[in-house]
């Protein structure tokens, strides 16, 4: 156990010394509570432009709460959120969307009785985006040919992997500068998981900054450049993803191997 604690402490020292590139998104000492129950405790993180970053950790660690706080769905108890150096901490969700950061929520949350194409177009619902929706949907179909084949099909009839593609495509319709993905592989078959993570890499290669929340730690660390480990509402480790993937504490506690 002492060895694992030393590994964790060493990585924490790296966290203090690490210098990240200029950030697109920055959280400073963010705290969030549900009524009297505090869920996030002094969360600070920085996501560099053009990067795939991930927040990993067990179920209930506060990962989804962090994304909801970034989007403005949850109010901050204290702390600050900066996007492109603008303090957006008090902005309502609709104004944050206008600044082009988008959340693909856990569980897809599609409109099951609407077609694939109708679901995609809902991602371009704000008036400034509607004008460009025809060109944008062609771009999404180019990335997801399977969605084009099924564009008139009801969303509820898609496979789990296809539903996740539709949810990601809907998020891309909003022309995000920052795309946040909450548990994109949850409940998917292994082949679909491979496809979804390959898509995330493809999206990032086109200049979209990605913040990924995942319990699938092995996959998340392999496709990302920088990672944060969240435990009981706090960031306990951070560093380059390759370093965290090989860290003994992470291997023992989360990857099931000594």
C-alpha positions as CSV (number, residue, x, y, z in Angstrom):
1,X,0.0,0.0,0.0
2,X,2.9,2.3,0.8
3,X,4.2,1.9,-2.8
4,X,0.9,2.9,-4.2
5,X,0.6,5.9,-2.0
6,X,4.1,7.0,-3.0
7,X,3.1,6.6,-6.7
8,X,0.1,8.7,-6.1
9,X,2.1,11.4,-4.2
10,X,4.7,11.5,-7.0
11,X,2.1,12.1,-9.6
12,X,0.5,14.9,-7.4
13,X,3.9,16.6,-7.3
14,X,4.0,16.3,-11.1
15,X,0.6,18.0,-11.1
16,X,1.9,21.0,-9.2
17,X,4.9,21.3,-11.5
18,X,3.2,20.6,-14.8
19,X,2.8,23.4,-17.3
20,X,-0.2,23.0,-19.7
21,X,-0.5,24.8,-23.0
22,X,-2.8,27.8,-23.1
23,X,-6.2,26.7,-22.0
24,X,-9.6,26.9,-23.8
25,X,-11.5,25.9,-20.6
26,X,-10.3,26.5,-17.1
27,X,-12.0,25.7,-13.8
28,X,-10.6,27.3,-10.6
29,X,-11.6,25.9,-7.2
30,X,-15.1,25.0,-8.3
31,X,-17.5,23.7,-5.7
32,X,-21.0,22.5,-6.2
33,X,-23.7,21.3,-3.8
34,X,-27.1,19.7,-4.1
35,X,-28.9,21.5,-1.3
36,X,-26.9,20.7,1.9
37,X,-24.9,18.0,0.2
38,X,-21.6,19.2,-1.3
39,X,-20.5,17.1,-4.3
40,X,-17.5,19.0,-5.8
41,X,-14.7,20.2,-3.6
42,X,-12.2,22.8,-5.1
43,X,-12.1,21.3,-8.6
44,X,-9.4,23.0,-10.7
45,X,-8.6,21.8,-14.2
46,X,-7.4,23.2,-17.5
47,X,-8.2,21.9,-21.0
48,X,-5.9,23.1,-23.8
49,X,-7.2,24.0,-27.2
50,X,-7.1,21.1,-29.7
51,X,-6.6,18.5,-26.9
52,X,-8.5,15.4,-25.9
53,X,-8.6,15.5,-22.1
54,X,-10.5,13.1,-19.9
55,X,-11.9,13.0,-16.4
56,X,-11.8,9.4,-15.1
57,X,-13.0,7.8,-11.9
58,X,-15.5,5.5,-10.4
59,X,-19.3,5.9,-10.6
60,X,-20.5,8.7,-8.3
61,X,-17.1,10.5,-8.1
62,X,-18.6,13.8,-9.4
63,X,-17.6,13.6,-13.1
64,X,-21.1,14.2,-14.6
65,X,-21.6,17.0,-12.0
66,X,-18.5,18.7,-13.3
67,X,-19.8,18.7,-16.8
68,X,-23.2,20.0,-15.7
69,X,-21.5,22.8,-13.8
70,X,-19.5,23.7,-16.9
71,X,-22.7,23.9,-19.0
72,X,-24.5,26.0,-16.4
73,X,-27.1,23.3,-15.6
74,X,-25.8,23.5,-12.0
75,X,-24.9,26.7,-10.2
76,X,-21.6,27.0,-8.5
77,X,-21.3,27.3,-4.7
78,X,-17.9,28.9,-5.3
79,X,-15.1,29.1,-7.8
80,X,-14.8,30.3,-11.4
81,X,-15.2,28.8,-14.9
82,X,-13.3,30.5,-17.8
83,X,-13.9,29.7,-21.5
84,X,-11.4,31.3,-23.9
85,X,-10.3,33.6,-21.0
86,X,-13.9,34.9,-20.5
87,X,-15.4,34.3,-17.0
88,X,-18.6,32.4,-17.8
89,X,-19.4,31.4,-14.2
90,X,-22.7,33.3,-14.0
91,X,-23.8,32.9,-17.6
92,X,-27.0,30.9,-18.2
93,X,-26.8,27.7,-20.3
94,X,-28.2,29.2,-23.5
95,X,-25.4,31.8,-23.6
96,X,-22.8,29.2,-23.0
97,X,-24.2,27.3,-25.9
98,X,-23.8,30.4,-28.1
99,X,-20.1,30.3,-27.2
100,X,-19.9,26.9,-28.8
101,X,-19.4,24.4,-26.1
102,X,-21.7,21.4,-26.3
103,X,-22.5,18.5,-24.0
104,X,-23.4,15.0,-25.3
105,X,-25.1,13.7,-22.2
106,X,-24.9,10.3,-20.6
107,X,-27.5,7.8,-21.9
108,X,-27.8,9.6,-25.3
109,X,-31.2,11.3,-24.5
110,X,-32.5,11.1,-28.0
111,X,-36.1,11.8,-29.0
112,X,-37.0,8.2,-29.7
113,X,-40.2,9.0,-31.8
114,X,-38.3,11.4,-34.0
115,X,-36.2,10.4,-37.0
116,X,-32.5,10.4,-37.0
117,X,-32.4,13.6,-39.1
118,X,-34.9,15.4,-36.9
119,X,-32.7,14.6,-33.9
120,X,-29.7,15.9,-35.6
121,X,-31.4,19.1,-36.6
122,X,-32.3,19.8,-33.0
123,X,-28.6,20.3,-32.4
124,X,-28.8,23.3,-34.6
125,X,-31.9,24.7,-32.9
126,X,-30.6,28.2,-32.1
127,X,-31.5,30.7,-34.9
128,X,-27.9,31.5,-35.9
129,X,-27.2,27.8,-36.4
130,X,-30.4,27.0,-38.3
131,X,-29.2,29.1,-41.3
132,X,-26.3,26.7,-41.7
133,X,-28.0,23.5,-40.8
134,X,-28.1,22.1,-44.3
135,X,-24.4,22.4,-44.8
136,X,-23.7,21.2,-41.3
137,X,-25.8,18.1,-41.6
138,X,-24.0,17.1,-44.8
139,X,-20.8,17.4,-42.9
140,X,-22.2,15.2,-40.1
141,X,-23.4,12.6,-42.6
142,X,-19.9,12.6,-44.1
143,X,-18.5,11.7,-40.7
144,X,-21.3,9.2,-40.0
145,X,-22.4,7.5,-43.3
146,X,-24.5,5.0,-41.3
147,X,-26.7,7.9,-40.0
148,X,-27.3,9.1,-43.5
149,X,-28.5,5.6,-44.5
150,X,-30.9,5.7,-41.5
151,X,-31.8,9.4,-41.6
152,X,-35.6,8.6,-41.9
153,X,-35.5,5.9,-39.3
154,X,-36.9,6.5,-35.8
155,X,-34.1,7.0,-33.3
156,X,-35.5,4.4,-30.9
157,X,-35.0,1.7,-33.5
158,X,-31.3,2.2,-33.8
159,X,-28.7,0.0,-32.2
160,X,-26.9,1.3,-29.1
161,X,-23.8,2.3,-31.1
162,X,-25.9,4.0,-33.8
163,X,-27.8,5.9,-31.1
164,X,-24.5,7.1,-29.6
165,X,-23.4,8.2,-33.1
166,X,-26.6,10.1,-33.5
167,X,-26.1,11.8,-30.1
168,X,-22.6,12.8,-31.0
169,X,-23.7,14.0,-34.4
170,X,-26.4,16.1,-32.8
171,X,-23.7,17.7,-30.6
172,X,-21.6,18.4,-33.7
173,X,-24.5,20.3,-35.3
174,X,-23.9,23.1,-32.8
175,X,-20.4,23.7,-34.3
176,X,-18.7,23.2,-31.0
177,X,-15.3,24.5,-30.1
178,X,-15.4,22.3,-27.1
179,X,-17.3,19.0,-27.2
180,X,-18.0,17.4,-23.9
181,X,-18.9,13.7,-23.9
182,X,-20.4,12.0,-20.8
183,X,-19.8,8.2,-20.7
184,X,-20.1,7.7,-24.5
185,X,-19.3,4.0,-24.3
186,X,-21.8,3.2,-21.6
187,X,-23.9,0.1,-22.3
188,X,-22.3,-0.5,-25.7
189,X,-21.0,-3.8,-27.2
190,X,-17.2,-4.0,-27.5
191,X,-17.2,-3.4,-31.3
192,X,-19.4,-0.3,-30.9
193,X,-17.1,0.9,-28.1
194,X,-14.1,0.7,-30.6
195,X,-16.1,2.6,-33.2
196,X,-17.2,5.4,-30.8
197,X,-13.6,6.0,-29.5
198,X,-12.3,6.0,-33.1
199,X,-14.9,8.7,-33.9
200,X,-13.8,10.8,-30.9
201,X,-10.2,10.7,-32.3
202,X,-11.5,11.7,-35.7
203,X,-13.5,14.6,-34.3
204,X,-10.4,15.9,-32.4
205,X,-8.3,15.6,-35.6
206,X,-10.6,18.2,-37.2
207,X,-9.7,20.8,-34.6
208,X,-12.5,20.2,-32.0
209,X,-11.3,20.2,-28.4
210,X,-12.8,17.3,-26.5
211,X,-13.4,16.7,-22.8
212,X,-14.3,13.1,-22.2
213,X,-15.8,11.7,-19.0
214,X,-15.5,7.9,-18.7
215,X,-15.5,5.0,-16.4
216,X,-13.8,3.1,-19.3
217,X,-10.5,4.3,-18.0
218,X,-8.2,2.2,-20.3
219,X,-9.8,3.5,-23.5
220,X,-10.0,7.1,-22.2
221,X,-6.4,7.2,-21.3
222,X,-5.3,5.6,-24.6
223,X,-7.0,8.2,-26.8
224,X,-6.5,11.4,-24.7
225,X,-3.4,13.5,-24.1
226,X,-4.1,14.7,-20.6
227,X,-6.2,13.2,-17.8
228,X,-7.7,14.0,-14.4
229,X,-8.6,11.4,-11.8
230,X,-11.6,12.4,-9.7
231,X,-12.4,10.7,-6.4
232,X,-15.2,11.7,-4.1
233,X,-15.6,15.1,-5.7
234,X,-11.9,16.1,-5.8
235,X,-9.2,15.9,-8.5
236,X,-6.7,13.7,-6.8
237,X,-4.3,13.0,-9.8
238,X,-3.6,14.7,-13.0
239,X,-1.0,14.5,-15.7
240,X,-0.2,13.3,-19.3
241,X,-2.5,10.3,-20.0
242,X,0.4,8.0,-20.7
243,X,1.8,8.7,-17.3
244,X,-1.4,8.0,-15.5
245,X,-2.0,4.9,-17.5
246,X,1.3,3.4,-16.2
247,X,0.9,4.7,-12.7
248,X,0.9,1.9,-10.1
249,X,-1.9,3.5,-8.1
250,X,-4.2,3.8,-11.1
251,X,-3.4,0.3,-12.3
252,X,-4.1,-1.2,-8.9
253,X,-7.1,0.8,-8.0
254,X,-8.8,1.1,-11.4
255,X,-7.4,-1.3,-14.0
256,X,-7.6,-4.4,-11.9
257,X,-3.9,-5.4,-12.2
258,X,-1.0,-5.2,-9.9
